[in-house]
Amino acid sequence: MGLSRSDRRRGSVAIEFAFAFPLFLLCVLGIMEFGRMIWSQTTLDYAVEAAARCAAIDAPDCVTAAAIEDFAANAAAGLPVSASNFAVGNAACGVAVTGTMPWTFAAPALFPFSVTLTAKACYPV
C-alpha cells in the first residue's frame, strides 16, 4: 500500500518550498542591503551639500577647512564617518566639499565585495 494523495502532495510542497525559500530570502536581503546603501549615499550627499552651503554663506561654524569637515561629519548622522572622510577646496563653482566612505554589505557571505561611496557638492560664494 502506497502513500495517499494528500501525503504525496504535502511532500511535493515541502520540496518546492526548499527550492523557493532560498531565492526569496536572497531577494529580500538584496532589497534590504541595496536600500541601506542608497540611504547611506543620500546621507553622504546631504552632508557635503550642507557643509558646502555652510562654507559659502560664511557661517560661524564653517570658518576654516577643519571646521567645515567637522560640520560635514556631524551632518552625516548615522554614518560611521569622521572629518577625515571629507575634503574642502575652492573650485570655479565656489566652495567644493567632497566626501568618501567605504561601504560594506552587512551580509558579506552573500555580497562579498565593498563599495566606496562618493559625494561632491559645490556651492557658489
Secondary structure, 3 states (H helix, E strand, C coil): CCCCHHHHHHHHHHHHHHHHHHHHHHHHHHHHHHHHHHHHHHHHHHHHHHHHHHHHCCCCCCCCHHHHHHHHHHHCCCCCCCHHHEEEEEECCEEEEEEEEEEECCCCCCCCCEEEEEEEEEECC
